[in-house]
Amino acid sequence: MGPNNQSTDYTDPIDPFEGINRKFYTFTDVIDRKILEPVADVYIDYVPLRVQRSVGHFYDNIQYPDVILNDFLQGKVRQRFRDSLRFVVNSTIGIAGLFDPATSIGLTQHDEDFGQTLGVWGVDAKTYFFIPLLGPSSNRDVASYPVAVLTNVLFWIGTYVIGAPVTIPLSALGVIDQRARLSGPMKIRDEAALEPYLFVRDAYLQQRKHLIYDGNPPPEVYEDPAEEEPPEEEPRAK
């Protein structure tokens, strides 16, 4: 069977568009290896670790209203209060999020997004997508992208305060910071995965399930075909 028929060779029903997803994965991987990975390696090698940490704290903080919103949508009242306080502390005492004093006083960081909220509301991830340049997603999780943009502090500051000449370089630095953080998982993928596409897909789906259930997903239930029907009895001799 020729390569053009690859999309009909899938076996996992969650990935009915595997053919096009693989093409998007390959395209993104080429861009990553040719451009993002070399830049991230220079960033890791030449930028002091304490500066990298401050940059990471800054981008975590400007995106944190997304976490607070989804705390509310998921009904996590106590966590919403603590996350709101964390955002205020790091935005003020932490100097616009460059430092993380909130963690030192017990206000730990959480990871919530609108895809997780939809999962909590009972929406299943039934179709896997690989979005070019953005990465793995699903019919459910793709909705988290516009919500994340609209809750990002940098989006509003860039639109109404400082403008594109500042927000574009900051956005580019954010991409480099994110790629630098992914250097470890990327190396694990390259070293451990016989089939990188499947490795990324399955790891993503497992991680999303883990996040939706706050690290305590229900046990999987597997049906044993041998137990579905009792064995036929041999006829008795008369």
N, C-alpha and C positions, 0 to 999 in steps of 0.2 A: 504494500500500500504506500502511495507516494506521500511526501510531506504535506501536500495540500489537503490531505484528508485527516490530518492530525487531530482536528477538533472533534472528529467522530470516534476517536479512540479512547475517550475518557471512561473511567469506571466509577468515579466518585460522583454521585448525583449533586453534591454541593458545588461542583465546578463544571457546569455545563458549557461554559465558554472557555474551556482550557486552552484551546488553540490560540485564540486572540489574547488570552491572559499570558500565555507563554511568550508571545511576540512582544507584548508590553513589558514583561519582566526582562527579556533580553535587551530591549532598547534602554530601559532604565539602568540595567546593570552595566551596559557599555558607557553610558554617561557618567555613572558613578565611578567606574574604574579609570576613565580617561580624565575626568575633571575633578569631581568631588573628593575622591580618595587621596589623590596627590596633595590637594590643598589642605585637607584635614590632617594629613601626615605632617606637613610643614607646621601647621598650627600646633599640633601636639608636641612636636620636637622643639619648637623655638619660643612658644609662649609659656611663661612660667605657670606652674600648676595652680598657684593661688589666684592668678589672673583668670585662668580657665574656669576655676570654680566660681569666681565672681560673675563672669559672663554667663555661666550656666544658671546661677541664682537669679540674675536679672531676667533672663528669658522665662524661667519657671514662674517668676512673680508676675510678669506682665500678662501671662496666660492664665493666671490663677482664678480670675473671675469666672472662667468657664467651669472650673471645679465647683465654685460656690453655687453657681446657677444650677448645676446638676445635682448637688447635694439637696437643694430645695425641691427640685422636680422628683427626686427619688424619696422624699420624705425623711431625709436624714437630718433632723432638726439640730441635734447636739453637734454633729459633725459640721453642719453649715455654720453654726455660731463659731466654732473653733477655727474653721477655715477662713471665715471672714476676719477674725481677730488676727490670724496668721498673716493675711494679706496686708492689713493695716500696720502691723508691727514691722514687717519687712519693708514696706513702702516708706516708712518714716524712719524708725530707728536703724533699719537696714540700708538706708540711703538708696531709695528707689529700687530696692531688691538686690543690690550688689552684694549684700551680706545676708546671712540667714540667722538672725538672733532668735527668731520664733522657735526654731527647732530646739535651741538650748533651753528654752523655758517650757518645753513639753508640747508645743503646738506642731505636731508632726505633719508632714506633707502627705496629701492624698492624691489619687489619680482617678478622676471622674470625667466623663464626657457624654455627649448626647447619645452616642451609640450604646453606651452602657445603660443610660436611662431608658432607652427603648427596649433593651433587653430586660430590665427590671419590670417594665410595663407589659412584658409578655411577647414582644416582637422577636421572632426567631431569625437567625442568620441562615437563610436558606440558599443563598447564591453567593459564591465567592467572586470577587473582582480584584484584579490587579490594576491600579490606576497609574498611568504613566507618570513618572517622576515623584509621585506621592507614596506609592507602595501598596501593600495589601489592604483590602477592605471587604465589604460585603453589602448586600442590599440594605442591611440595617445600619451598618457603621458609616456608610458614605454620608449619611445625614449629619454626622458630627463635624464635617469640614466647614460648612457655612456657619454653624453655631460657634465653632472655635474662632473663626475670623471675626465675627460680630462681638465676641466677648473679649477679644484681645485689646489690651490697653493701647498698644502701639498703633492699631488700626485707627482708633479714634483720635489719638494725638497727631498721627500723621495726616489725617483728613482735615482736622480743624485747627491745629496749632502749628506744628513745625514743618509740615509739607514733605513732598517726595525727596528733595535733596538730602534729607536726613534719614527718612524712614527706609529708603532703598538700601543704603549701606548697612543700616541696622538689620534689615531683613536678611541681607546677604550674610552678615555675621551670624545671624541666628541659624541659617542653613549650615554654615561651617561648624558651629557649635554642636548642632544636632548630629551631623555626620561624624564628628569626633567622638561623641558619646556612643555611637553605634559601632565604633572600630572593633571593640571586643566581640560583640555578637557576630559581626561580619566575618571575622577571622575564624570563629567557631563554625560558622556555616561553611566556609571554604575548606576547612580542614576535616570536618566530620560528615558533610553531606555528600552522598553518592549522587543524589538528584536534588540540586539546590532549590529548584522551583517547588518541589513537593515539600522539602524541608521548611521553606519559608511559609508556604500555605498552611501546613499542619501546625507549625509552631504558632502562627498568628491566631488561628482559630482556637487553639488550646489556651493561649494567653487571654484572649477576649472572654472566654468562658470563665477563666480564673478571676478576671477583674469584675465581671458582672456579679459573681457570687461572693465577692470580697474574700477570695482565697479559700472558700469552702464550698466548692461545687458539689452537687449531689452525685452519688455513685452511679456509674454507668450501669445500665441494665442490658444484658446480652441474652438474647433468646437462644436456647439450645435446641436445634431442630430435633435432636434425639429425644427431647422430653416433651415435644408437642403432641406426639401421637404414641399411644402405648404399642409395644410390639405385638404383632399378630400371633395369636396362639396356634400352635400346631394342632391339627385335627387329632382327636383321640381315637385310638383303635377301638373298634366295636367287638 
